[in-house]
Amino acid sequence: MNLLKNIYHFLTNIRPSSIYVGLGLGMFLESLGIPFASTPFLIISSEKVGENFFTYIFSVLAGSIGGTFGSSISYGIGKGIIAPLRMLKNNNSKNSKKRSRTGEFINKYGEFSVFIAQLIGQTRTFISYPAGVLKFNFKKFVLYTFLGSAIWCALTLGLITFINGLWHKYKPLVEIHSGLAIIILFTIIIFISQIWIYIISRRTKKDSKNP
């Protein structure tokens, strides 16, 4: 427990400038296909946001710039490497099925799908590759990616900051009633996971009805 506390205090004492670099790098890596790379820095940033509102603004900007830069590289890989390879080699049926689902999503929303994908969980991690393969307008791609990343960072950081504020407010009660706190936390996690499973199942049924 003391080790975790020491790590926590070390992370929260990191200078804001280092947080911006870390958050930008995390979003950059996420855009290249590494899920949740920015999560630790979003949590650390939430500690600093309560101290200074500008930390929130700069964190959102840093994450948006990092995400846009990484997505641009993914776009280039899709356009310059994946697209030519697809012309030389046929993919197996499983990949073709995945590609057709992505194609349906892109066909439905067009280039605006890049913006929408930035707001849908880890879809934003991989949307840049097909966008490059399909040779979307690069200026629109950058604009939609930046705006979508900014909204995602703003909402996510705001939510984490809110939860973090509640944690500090009720931390004494949690320490006193640690057993009850664990039960409540476990219940909340189960509740959220059930909602998530329900949403995924509805999407799956919808996809099966519209092959």
Backbone hydrogen bonds, N-H to C=O, Kabsch-Sander energy under -0.5 kcal/mol:
donor,donor_aa,acceptor,acceptor_aa,energy
5,K,1,M,-2.2
6,N,2,N,-2.5
7,I,3,L,-2.3
8,Y,4,L,-2.5
9,H,5,K,-2.7
10,F,6,N,-2.2
11,L,7,I,-2.5
12,T,8,Y,-2.3
13,N,9,H,-1.0
14,I,11,L,-1.2
18,S,15,R,-0.7
19,I,15,R,-1.6
20,Y,16,P,-2.4
21,V,17,S,-1.8
22,G,18,S,-2.6
23,L,19,I,-3.1
24,G,20,Y,-2.6
25,L,21,V,-2.5
26,G,22,G,-2.7
27,M,23,L,-2.5
28,F,24,G,-2.0
29,L,25,L,-2.5
30,E,26,G,-2.3
31,S,27,M,-2.0
32,L,28,F,-0.7
32,L,29,L,-0.6
33,G,30,E,-1.6
34,I,29,L,-1.9
37,A,34,I,-1.1
39,T,36,F,-0.8
42,L,38,S,-2.0
43,I,39,T,-2.1
44,I,40,P,-2.1
45,S,41,F,-2.6
46,S,42,L,-1.6
47,E,43,I,-0.8
47,E,44,I,-1.0
48,K,44,I,-1.0
49,V,45,S,-2.0
50,G,46,S,-0.8
51,E,48,K,-1.2
52,N,48,K,-1.7
55,T,52,N,-0.9
56,Y,52,N,-0.7
56,Y,53,F,-0.7
57,I,53,F,-1.5
58,F,54,F,-3.0
59,S,55,T,-2.1
60,V,56,Y,-2.3
61,L,57,I,-2.3
62,A,58,F,-2.7
63,G,59,S,-2.5
64,S,60,V,-2.3
65,I,61,L,-2.7
66,G,62,A,-2.4
67,G,63,G,-2.6
68,T,64,S,-2.3
69,F,65,I,-2.4
70,G,66,G,-2.4
71,S,67,G,-2.4
72,S,68,T,-2.0
73,I,69,F,-1.6
74,S,70,G,-2.2
75,Y,71,S,-2.7
76,G,72,S,-2.1
77,I,73,I,-2.4
78,G,74,S,-2.6
79,K,75,Y,-2.5
80,G,76,G,-3.1
81,I,77,I,-2.2
82,I,77,I,-2.3
83,A,78,G,-2.1
85,L,81,I,-1.8
86,R,82,I,-2.3
87,M,83,A,-1.0
88,L,84,P,-0.7
88,L,85,L,-0.8
89,K,85,L,-2.1
96,S,92,N,-2.1
97,K,93,S,-2.2
98,K,94,K,-2.0
99,R,95,N,-2.7
100,S,96,S,-2.3
101,R,97,K,-1.9
102,T,98,K,-2.3
103,G,99,R,-2.6
104,E,100,S,-2.4
105,F,101,R,-2.1
106,I,102,T,-2.6
107,N,103,G,-3.1
108,K,104,E,-1.9
109,Y,105,F,-1.8
110,G,106,I,-2.9
112,F,109,Y,-1.2
113,S,110,G,-1.9
114,V,111,E,-1.5
116,I,112,F,-2.0
117,A,113,S,-2.7
118,Q,114,V,-1.1
119,L,116,I,-1.6
120,I,117,A,-1.3
121,G,119,L,-0.8
123,T,120,I,-2.3
124,R,117,A,-0.5
124,R,121,G,-1.0
125,T,122,Q,-1.1
126,F,122,Q,-0.6
126,F,123,T,-1.1
127,I,123,T,-1.4
129,Y,126,F,-0.9
131,A,127,I,-1.7
132,G,128,S,-2.0
133,V,129,Y,-2.4
134,L,130,P,-2.6
135,K,132,G,-0.9
136,F,131,A,-2.3
141,F,137,N,-2.4
142,V,138,F,-2.6
143,L,139,K,-2.2
144,Y,140,K,-3.1
145,T,141,F,-2.4
146,F,142,V,-2.6
147,L,143,L,-2.5
148,G,144,Y,-2.5
149,S,145,T,-2.7
150,A,146,F,-2.5
151,I,147,L,-2.2
152,W,148,G,-2.5
153,C,149,S,-2.9
154,A,150,A,-2.5
155,L,151,I,-2.6
156,T,152,W,-2.8
157,L,153,C,-2.8
158,G,154,A,-2.0
159,L,155,L,-2.4
160,I,156,T,-2.6
161,T,157,L,-2.4
162,F,158,G,-2.2
163,I,159,L,-2.5
164,N,160,I,-2.7
165,G,161,T,-2.2
166,L,162,F,-2.0
167,W,163,I,-2.3
168,H,164,N,-2.2
169,K,165,G,-1.9
170,Y,166,L,-2.5
171,K,167,W,-0.7
174,V,170,Y,-2.1
175,E,171,K,-2.4
176,I,172,P,-1.9
177,H,173,L,-3.0
178,S,175,E,-0.6
181,A,177,H,-2.5
182,I,178,S,-2.1
183,I,179,G,-1.8
184,I,180,L,-2.6
185,L,181,A,-2.8
186,F,182,I,-2.6
187,T,183,I,-2.3
188,I,184,I,-2.5
189,I,185,L,-2.4
190,I,186,F,-2.3
191,F,187,T,-2.5
192,I,188,I,-2.7
193,S,189,I,-2.5
194,Q,190,I,-2.2
195,I,191,F,-1.9
196,W,192,I,-2.4
197,I,193,S,-2.7
198,Y,194,Q,-2.3
199,I,195,I,-2.3
200,I,196,W,-2.6
201,S,197,I,-2.7
202,R,198,Y,-2.1
203,R,199,I,-2.1
204,T,200,I,-2.5
205,K,201,S,-2.5
206,K,202,R,-2.2
207,D,203,R,-2.5
208,S,204,T,-2.3
209,K,205,K,-1.8
210,N,206,K,-1.0
